[in-house]
Amino acid sequence: MSQHDLNIANQTSAAARADINAAYAALATQSSGTSAPSTTYANQWWYDTSAAILKIRNNADSAWLDVGIFSGGNFVPSPGLASQSEAVAGTNNTKFMTPLRVIEAVIPAKSIVTNGYIKLGGGIYLQWGRLTVATGGAGSVSFPVAFPSAVFSIVVTGVSNSVVQTGVSLNAGYSRTAFSYDVAVDDGTLAYSEIHWQAYGN
């Protein structure tokens, strides 16, 4: 603890020197202590050692304002860092965002694989995938994750190394969890080797 009223009274030279040194010590340590300095000034610093909070006096010298807290060897500015849930909700307008929280807010969920998905801020989902086509006719695909509310659009594309002689179509009976398709074979030869698809929704 090192606090001082920062007022050097008339006194003997030795006492004045000790008083000046004590005042400098208070300035050097941000008037640190478990309680606030008894004499305060506008814009004065105080480190509250009991709560590990750095504070500053307001311009009117009427209240202490929290600047930040020291936690685990790190300094966290007041009013603190946003949590993951606060970052994803996007409603708090007072807390600080770290790079991690920014990513969590923009892309709260993802699975970056061949058959995967990404959730964007605001609740929009983009899903994608591909499958090998062995025969013509009907087939189905389950989405990597179910769309919470609705499917906006599904795009199905056939992949071929030869001249396209067949067609691939999306069946109308798609849902938030899966879709089905049909591969037509016009001349008895299956021209598609794969089907690629994308789906959008929320």
Buried (B, 14 or more C-beta within 10 A) or exposed (E): EBBBBBEBEEEEEEEEEEBEEBBEBBBEBBBBBEEBBEEBEEEBBBBBBEEEBBBBBEEEEEEBEBBBBBEEEEEBEBEBBBEEEBBBEEEBEEBEBEEEBEEBBBBBEEEEEEBBBBBBBEEEBBBBBBBEBEEBEEBEBEBBBBBEEEBEEBEBEBBBEEEEBBBBEBBEEBEBEEBBBBBBBEEEEBBBEEBBBEBBBB
